[in-house]
Amino acid sequence: LAGRESGDVLRQLEHRISRLEGVLRLNKMITESRGKVFATNGKNADFDATLEKCREAGGSIATPRNPGENDAILYFVKYFNTYAYLGIKQSPIPGKFQLLNGAQLNYTNWYANEPSGKGEE
């Protein structure tokens, strides 16, 4: 496209994206932290189904990497009065946890003595 036409197309796309984000925010389906978008469909599912839905949407299961991202996830937990799965799993070392890809965790915000491995974490 010519320079002016491509600029018009970009403005139209930005406008449409802004409208869609507005609708999703009104319905409490997305929130943001430092430019990263966190989204939910508001439905309950098991971990594997949640992981698959995130992949289908072109994203990944939420993994908080700082307090702001933790608060973004907590927003959904409070609003929907439910739990949230995180992209974290137990490592081969008992009591230690890692990202789903095996990388080391650099941020945690757990209560004392948690996760304990007892009940639902």
DRENLUMDREN-843735 format. One record per residue: residue number from 1; x, y, z of N, C-alpha, C, O in turn. Coordinates in pm, 1 decimal, padded with zeros to 6 digits. Each point is the difference from the previous one (the first is absolute). Layout:
N
NUM; X; Y; Z; X; Y; Z; X; Y; Z; X; Y; Z
...
***
This chain:
121
1; 00082.9; -00118.9; 00000.0; -00082.9; 00118.9; 00000.0; 00087.0; 00124.8; 00000.0; 00112.6; -00000.6; 00049.7
2; -00165.9; 00104.8; -00105.0; 00071.1; 00127.3; 00000.2; 00006.3; 00052.0; 00143.4; -00077.5; -00043.1; 00085.4
3; 00168.5; 00134.5; -00059.6; 00021.6; 00052.9; 00134.4; -00125.8; 00048.9; 00068.8; -00025.8; -00035.8; 00114.9
4; -00053.1; 00117.6; -00183.9; -00121.9; 00054.5; 00060.9; -00102.5; -00109.5; 00025.3; -00064.2; -00002.3; 00105.0
5; 00048.8; -00088.7; -00201.1; -00096.6; -00108.9; 00015.2; 00037.9; -00091.0; 00115.9; -00086.3; -00041.9; 00077.1
6; 00214.5; 00011.4; -00064.6; 00041.5; -00087.5; 00110.5; -00021.7; 00069.3; 00133.7; -00035.6; -00065.4; 00098.0
7; 00056.1; 00195.4; -00092.3; -00027.3; 00075.8; 00122.9; -00147.2; -00005.3; 00035.1; -00035.1; -00015.7; 00116.9
8; -00052.5; 00028.6; -00217.0; -00144.7; -00007.2; 00022.9; -00039.4; -00139.0; 00051.0; -00080.4; -00012.1; 00092.4
9; 00137.1; -00091.7; -00152.5; -00029.5; -00137.4; 00041.2; 00044.6; -00021.3; 00144.5; -00073.3; -00059.3; 00079.1
10; 00192.4; 00106.9; -00044.3; 00049.4; -00014.0; 00137.2; -00090.3; 00071.7; 00099.2; -00030.9; -00055.2; 00105.6
11; -00011.7; 00175.5; -00136.8; -00091.1; 00074.2; 00088.6; -00132.7; -00073.9; 00017.3; -00054.2; -00005.6; 00110.3
12; 00002.4; -00050.7; -00218.8; -00124.6; -00076.5; 00008.4; 00017.7; -00123.0; 00088.3; -00086.4; -00030.6; 00082.2
13; 00197.5; -00039.5; -00098.9; 00026.2; -00117.9; 00083.5; 00017.0; 00038.4; 00146.1; -00053.1; -00067.5; 00088.2
14; 00126.2; 00174.7; -00061.7; 00017.5; 00045.7; 00138.2; -00135.2; 00035.6; 00061.9; -00025.1; -00030.8; 00116.5
15; -00060.0; 00094.3; -00192.7; -00133.4; 00037.3; 00048.8; -00082.6; -00125.0; 00031.1; -00064.5; -00007.3; 00104.6
16; 00066.5; -00089.8; -00193.9; -00076.7; -00123.8; 00022.7; 00052.0; -00075.7; 00121.7; -00078.5; -00049.6; 00080.9
17; 00210.1; 00040.7; -00067.8; 00058.8; -00068.2; 00115.6; -00039.3; 00071.7; 00128.0; -00035.6; -00064.5; 00098.7
18; 00041.5; 00195.8; -00098.9; -00037.7; 00078.3; 00117.9; -00145.4; -00025.5; 00039.0; -00030.2; -00015.1; 00118.4
19; -00059.5; 00010.0; -00215.8; -00141.3; -00028.0; 00028.1; -00017.5; -00139.2; 00057.4; -00073.3; -00018.2; 00097.2
20; 00139.9; -00080.4; -00156.0; -00011.0; -00137.4; 00049.5; 00054.1; -00011.7; 00142.5; -00060.9; -00065.7; 00084.5
21; 00174.3; 00128.9; -00058.0; 00055.2; -00001.6; 00135.5; -00096.2; 00065.8; 00098.3; -00015.2; -00046.3; 00113.0
22; -00049.2; 00153.6; -00155.9; -00096.6; 00068.3; 00086.8; -00115.9; -00090.7; 00037.6; -00040.9; -00004.3; 00116.0
23; -00011.7; -00067.6; -00213.0; -00110.1; -00093.0; 00026.5; 00044.9; -00109.6; 00096.4; -00072.2; -00033.5; 00093.9
24; 00190.2; -00022.0; -00116.6; 00050.7; -00104.9; 00088.0; 00023.8; 00052.6; 00141.0; -00026.8; -00070.7; 00097.2
25; 00076.5; 00193.2; -00084.3; 00019.3; 00058.8; 00133.6; -00134.3; 00019.0; 00070.4; -00012.3; -00027.7; 00119.3
26; -00087.0; 00074.4; -00192.1; -00133.2; 00018.6; 00058.7; -00055.7; -00131.3; 00052.6; -00069.3; -00002.1; 00101.8
27; 00098.8; -00105.4; -00169.6; -00049.0; -00131.8; 00039.9; 00096.2; -00071.9; 00094.1; -00017.0; -00118.6; 00028.6
28; 00118.6; 00191.5; 00019.8; 00097.7; -00053.9; 00096.5; 00073.8; -00122.0; -00054.5; 00030.8; -00092.6; 00075.0
29; -00002.7; 00092.2; -00204.8; 00064.8; -00114.8; -00063.1; 00149.2; 00022.3; -00025.2; 00072.7; -00095.8; -00026.4
30; -00025.9; 00221.3; 00034.1; 00142.7; 00025.7; -00015.2; 00044.8; 00104.5; 00101.2; -00078.7; 00082.2; 00046.9
31; 00205.4; -00088.0; -00015.4; 00066.3; 00103.6; 00078.0; 00143.7; 00005.1; -00049.9; 00041.9; -00086.0; -00077.5
32; 00032.9; 00184.8; 00120.7; 00132.1; 00021.8; -00056.4; 00099.7; 00035.7; 00109.5; -00035.9; 00059.4; 00101.7
33; 00160.3; -00096.2; -00124.0; 00109.1; 00041.6; 00087.4; 00124.3; 00020.8; -00084.9; 00047.8; -00092.6; -00065.4
34; 00003.8; 00214.0; 00066.8; 00121.8; 00034.5; -00075.2; -00007.5; -00043.0; -00146.3; 00097.7; -00050.1; -00055.7
35; -00212.8; 00069.5; -00005.4; -00016.3; -00032.9; -00140.5; -00032.3; -00145.0; -00028.6; -00029.4; -00035.2; -00114.2
36; 00034.3; -00049.5; 00215.6; -00034.3; -00141.2; -00018.8; -00148.2; -00015.7; 00029.7; -00048.1; 00046.7; 00103.2
37; -00024.3; -00111.8; -00192.7; -00144.3; -00018.0; 00014.9; -00027.8; -00135.8; 00064.4; 00053.4; -00102.5; -00042.3
38; -00138.2; 00103.9; 00145.4; -00046.2; -00121.6; 00065.8; -00147.9; -00012.2; -00032.2; -00074.6; 00097.2; 00011.8
39; 00031.8; -00216.3; -00052.6; -00138.0; -00019.3; -00043.3; -00057.5; -00127.8; 00058.8; 00073.0; -00091.5; 00038.1
40; -00204.9; 00087.3; -00031.9; -00071.5; -00119.2; 00044.1; -00129.2; -00010.8; -00079.2; -00050.5; 00098.7; -00053.4
41; -00001.8; -00220.0; 00046.9; -00134.2; -00016.1; -00055.4; -00099.4; -00014.7; 00113.6; -00120.1; -00012.0; -00024.1
42; 00168.6; 00012.8; 00148.4; -00086.1; -00005.5; 00116.7; -00056.3; -00137.5; 00031.3; -00083.2; -00014.4; 00089.7
43; 00128.2; -00086.9; -00163.3; -00052.9; -00134.8; 00019.9; 00095.8; -00084.0; 00083.4; 00121.2; 00021.2; -00002.6
44; -00176.4; -00116.3; 00076.2; 00082.6; -00094.6; 00074.8; 00046.7; -00111.0; -00093.1; -00074.6; -00045.0; -00086.9
45; 00197.4; 00001.9; 00105.8; 00056.1; -00108.4; -00080.7; 00114.0; -00062.9; 00078.0; 00048.8; 00057.7; 00097.2
46; -00006.7; -00175.0; -00139.3; 00115.6; -00060.8; 00064.8; 00127.3; 00061.5; -00058.9; -00004.9; 00075.9; -00096.8
47; 00117.9; -00110.2; 00157.1; 00127.2; 00060.4; -00040.4; 00030.3; -00024.0; -00147.6; 00034.2; 00094.1; -00071.7
48; -00046.1; -00217.5; 00025.6; 00033.9; -00031.6; -00139.1; -00088.9; 00074.6; -00098.7; 00048.1; 00048.3; -00102.5
49; -00178.4; -00038.5; 00132.7; -00091.3; 00073.7; -00088.1; 00034.0; 00148.5; -00000.6; -00006.9; 00065.5; -00104.1
50; 00043.5; -00012.8; 00220.1; 00038.9; 00140.5; 00009.6; 00125.3; 00025.8; -00082.0; 00007.1; 00098.1; -00074.1
51; 00090.0; -00184.3; 00086.8; 00125.1; 00011.6; -00075.6; -00027.8; -00001.2; -00150.1; 00056.2; 00080.1; -00074.7
52; -00142.7; -00170.8; 00030.9; -00033.5; -00011.4; -00142.2; -00073.3; 00124.3; -00049.9; 00030.3; 00049.7; -00108.5
53; -00125.9; 00000.8; 00185.4; -00073.8; 00121.3; -00040.9; 00095.1; 00118.2; -00014.7; -00013.6; 00079.8; -00092.7
54; 00109.2; -00068.5; 00183.6; 00097.7; 00108.6; -00008.8; 00081.6; -00012.4; -00127.8; 00024.3; 00099.5; -00068.3
55; 00017.5; -00219.3; 00036.1; 00078.2; -00023.0; -00122.6; -00082.8; 00031.2; -00124.3; 00049.7; 00061.4; -00094.4
56; -00177.4; -00104.2; 00094.7; -00088.4; 00026.7; -00113.9; -00016.2; 00149.8; -00022.7; -00014.3; 00045.0; -00113.7
57; 00016.5; 00031.7; 00221.8; -00016.3; 00144.8; -00010.0; 00131.1; 00069.9; -00036.5; 00003.6; 00122.1; -00014.8
58; 00103.9; -00199.9; 00000.5; 00127.9; 00059.1; -00036.8; 00078.2; 00052.3; 00119.4; 00094.4; 00077.3; -00016.1
59; -00133.6; -00119.3; 00136.2; 00067.8; 00045.6; 00120.6; 00053.3; -00116.4; 00080.2; 00024.7; -00108.5; -00052.6
60; -00007.7; 00133.0; 00178.9; 00046.3; -00104.2; 00091.1; -00069.9; 00017.7; 00133.4; -00053.8; 00106.8; 00029.4
61; 00054.8; -00210.7; 00050.3; -00061.8; 00006.3; 00131.0; 00075.4; 00103.4; 00083.9; 00122.2; 00011.2; -00009.8
62; -00193.5; 00062.4; 00090.2; 00058.4; 00110.9; 00075.1; 00108.9; -00046.1; 00095.6; -00015.5; -00098.5; 00072.2
63; 00124.6; 00171.1; -00073.6; 00111.4; -00023.9; 00091.0; 00045.7; 00135.9; 00051.0; 00065.4; 00074.4; -00073.0
64; -00099.0; -00041.2; 00197.0; 00038.3; 00133.0; 00049.4; 00150.9; 00012.9; 00014.2; 00065.9; -00085.8; 00058.8
65; -00012.8; 00193.5; -00113.1; 00144.8; 00022.8; 00005.4; 00035.7; 00122.6; 00082.7; 00117.3; 00033.8; 00015.8
66; -00221.2; 00033.2; 00037.5; 00021.6; 00116.7; 00085.4; -00130.7; 00030.9; 00072.9; -00103.4; -00057.5; -00033.8
67; 00105.5; 00146.4; 00132.6; -00122.2; 00028.8; 00076.2; -00116.5; 00050.0; -00085.3; -00115.1; -00033.5; 00028.3
68; 00142.2; 00112.0; -00130.8; -00107.1; 00050.2; -00086.7; -00071.6; -00112.1; -00073.7; -00122.7; -00000.2; -00009.6
69; 00198.8; -00094.5; -00042.0; -00059.9; -00113.8; -00069.9; -00074.6; -00089.1; 00099.3; -00104.8; -00055.6; -00032.9
70; 00158.1; 00042.0; 00152.6; -00069.0; -00076.9; 00103.6; -00135.6; 00064.2; 00030.0; -00100.3; -00069.8; 00014.3
71; 00097.7; 00202.7; -00004.9; -00125.7; 00071.9; 00025.4; -00098.1; -00015.7; -00115.7; -00120.9; -00007.9; 00021.9
72; 00172.3; 00003.4; -00145.2; -00088.3; -00018.3; -00116.0; -00070.2; -00135.4; 00006.9; -00118.6; -00010.3; -00031.5
73; 00190.9; -00092.5; 00072.2; -00059.9; -00133.4; 00014.2; -00096.8; -00000.9; 00117.2; -00108.2; -00058.0; -00008.4
74; 00147.1; 00122.2; 00117.0; -00085.5; 00007.1; 00118.6; -00132.1; 00072.1; -00028.5; -00102.3; -00029.5; 00061.9
75; 00105.6; 00122.6; -00154.8; -00121.6; 00070.9; -00042.8; -00107.5; -00100.3; -00043.1; -00115.7; 00011.5; 00040.4
76; 00154.3; -00110.0; -00122.8; -00095.4; -00100.7; -00045.9; -00043.2; -00092.1; 00113.5; -00117.5; -00035.3; 00010.0
77; 00210.8; -00003.4; 00074.7; -00031.8; -00087.0; 00113.5; -00106.8; 00065.3; 00087.0; -00095.9; -00065.3; 00041.4
78; 00112.8; 00193.1; -00014.3; -00097.1; 00071.6; 00084.3; -00132.4; 00021.7; -00073.3; -00107.0; -00024.2; 00055.8
79; 00114.6; 00069.8; -00180.6; -00122.6; 00031.3; -00073.4; -00086.4; -00124.0; -00020.9; -00121.6; 00006.4; 00018.1
80; 00181.2; -00117.3; -00055.2; -00074.5; -00123.2; -00026.7; -00010.7; -00090.3; 00122.3; -00061.3; -00106.6; -00005.9
81; 00121.4; 00149.9; 00117.2; -00004.3; -00076.3; 00125.4; 00038.6; -00145.9; -00023.6; -00075.1; -00092.1; 00032.0
82; 00193.3; 00074.0; -00088.3; 00047.4; -00133.2; -00034.7; 00152.0; -00003.8; 00011.6; 00060.7; 00093.7; 00051.7
83; -00001.4; -00197.8; -00097.7; 00144.5; -00016.6; 00000.0; 00052.4; 00030.7; -00140.2; -00077.3; 00016.7; -00094.4
84; 00208.3; -00009.7; 00082.8; 00062.9; 00016.1; -00131.4; 00115.1; -00098.7; -00009.7; 00077.0; -00016.6; 00094.6
85; -00066.0; -00047.7; -00207.9; 00116.6; -00083.1; -00025.7; 00115.4; 00091.0; -00040.5; -00020.3; 00103.4; -00063.5
86; 00139.5; -00142.8; 00100.4; 00119.5; 00074.8; -00037.4; 00091.9; -00089.0; -00081.8; -00007.8; -00122.6; 00008.0
87; 00093.2; 00183.5; -00085.4; 00095.1; -00073.8; -00082.5; 00121.9; -00043.6; 00079.5; 00114.0; 00026.2; -00038.5
88; -00139.9; -00093.1; 00149.9; 00104.4; -00043.7; 00091.9; -00025.2; -00146.1; 00034.0; -00114.8; -00042.9; 00012.3
89; 00223.2; -00033.5; 00002.9; -00014.2; -00140.2; 00039.7; 00109.2; -00034.5; 00101.1; 00099.4; 00071.2; 00014.5
90; -00121.1; -00181.3; 00053.5; 00100.5; -00045.3; 00095.6; 00122.0; -00050.0; -00075.6; -00012.9; -00067.4; -00102.2
91; 00130.0; 00100.1; 00152.0; 00123.0; -00044.2; -00064.7; 00034.2; -00140.8; 00047.6; -00064.6; -00051.8; 00091.1
92; 00164.4; -00009.9; -00151.0; 00042.3; -00133.0; 00046.8; 00049.8; 00001.9; 00145.2; 00006.2; -00104.3; 00065.1
93; 00029.2; 00223.2; -00015.0; 00044.1; 00014.4; 00138.8; -00123.4; 00027.5; 00085.2; -00064.5; 00103.3; -00018.0
94; 00030.0; -00192.5; 00110.0; -00119.4; 00019.3; 00083.1; 00000.4; 00136.8; 00069.5; 00101.0; 00044.1; 00054.9
95; -00216.8; 00020.7; -00059.2; -00015.2; 00130.1; 00063.9; 00045.3; 00117.3; -00084.5; -00015.9; 00114.9; 00041.2
96; 00071.4; -00140.5; -00157.6; 00044.6; 00105.8; -00091.2; -00093.3; 00002.9; -00121.2; -00056.1; -00102.1; -00039.6
97; 00041.1; 00219.7; -00017.2; -00089.5; 00016.6; -00113.8; 00072.4; 00070.0; -00113.2; 00099.9; 00068.7; 00021.4
98; -00151.7; -00087.0; -00143.3; 00061.3; 00057.8; -00118.9; -00108.3; 00036.3; -00100.7; -00116.1; -00037.4; 00016.3
99; 00154.6; 00109.9; -00119.5; -00092.4; 00030.7; -00108.3; -00030.5; -00127.9; -00076.2; 00074.7; -00097.2; 00010.6
100; -00182.5; 00095.5; -00086.9; -00038.2; -00119.3; -00074.6; 00108.4; -00046.3; -00096.7; 00010.9; -00119.1; -00029.0
101; 00068.9; 00212.8; -00020.8; 00107.8; -00037.5; -00092.5; 00126.4; -00044.8; 00073.0; 00101.8; -00027.5; -00063.6
102; -00107.6; 00019.9; 00196.8; 00113.7; -00045.5; 00079.2; 00089.9; 00110.9; 00050.4; 00090.9; -00025.3; 00079.0
103; -00114.6; 00147.8; -00123.2; 00082.7; 00113.1; 00044.2; -00026.0; 00031.9; 00147.1; -00105.5; -00031.9; 00054.8
104; 00203.0; 00094.5; 00006.4; -00007.1; 00036.1; 00141.2; -00099.6; 00113.3; 00023.9; -00013.0; 00090.1; -00083.0
105; -00056.5; -00094.5; 00194.9; -00088.4; 00109.5; 00039.7; 00084.1; 00115.9; 00052.5; 00092.1; -00020.0; 00079.1
106; -00123.9; 00139.0; -00123.1; 00068.8; 00118.5; 00050.1; -00090.0; 00084.3; 00088.3; 00045.7; 00095.5; 00062.9
107; -00174.5; -00130.8; -00058.0; -00095.6; 00075.1; 00081.6; -00099.9; -00097.0; 00061.0; -00056.1; -00084.5; -00069.8
108; 00034.2; 00096.7; 00199.1; -00107.8; -00072.4; 00068.4; -00061.3; 00093.5; 00102.0; 00063.3; 00095.3; 00045.3
109; -00187.1; -00123.7; -00009.8; -00070.4; 00080.3; 00099.5; -00092.1; -00092.1; 00079.5; -00119.9; 00025.8; 00011.5
110; 00176.0; -00132.1; 00042.5; -00078.8; -00098.2; 00071.5; -00007.5; 00032.7; 00147.8; 00088.9; 00064.7; 00055.4
111; -00197.2; -00110.7; 00008.4; -00009.9; 00008.8; 00145.3; 00109.3; -00086.2; 00062.2; 00053.7; -00089.7; -00065.0
112; -00021.4; 00116.9; 00189.7; 00099.5; -00079.3; 00071.3; -00039.3; -00147.5; -00003.8; -00117.5; -00034.1; 00014.2
113; 00214.8; -00051.7; -00033.2; -00018.0; -00145.7; -00004.0; -00085.6; -00047.7; -00117.3; -00052.7; -00111.2; 00004.3
114; 00038.1; 00190.3; -00105.8; -00073.6; -00038.5; -00120.1; 00092.0; 00010.4; -00121.3; 00096.5; 00076.4; 00003.0
115; -00123.1; -00148.4; -00105.1; -00096.6; -00109.1; -00007.0; 00048.0; -00118.4; 00083.9; 00118.9; -00031.5; 00005.3
116; -00214.6; -00031.9; 00058.9; 00033.7; -00107.0; 00094.1; -00013.4; -00139.2; -00061.7; 00047.7; -00098.2; 00056.9
117; -00112.8; 00089.7; -00173.6; -00022.3; -00130.2; -00060.3; -00117.9; -00071.7; 00060.4; -00022.9; -00117.4; -00028.9
118; -00052.1; 00186.2; 00112.2; -00117.1; -00059.6; 00065.2; -00125.4; 00065.9; -00055.9; -00011.8; 00122.5; 00000.1
119; -00080.1; -00202.5; -00047.0; -00125.1; 00053.3; -00052.2; 00023.3; 00072.4; -00131.7; 00097.0; -00027.1; -00070.8
120; -00185.3; 00117.9; 00039.4; 00012.3; 00077.8; -00123.7; 00079.6; 00124.4; 00026.4; -00035.3; 00079.8; 00086.8
121; 00140.2; -00062.7; -00159.0; 00087.3; 00115.4; 00019.6; -00050.2; 00117.0; -00083.7; 00059.8; 00107.6; 00002.1
***
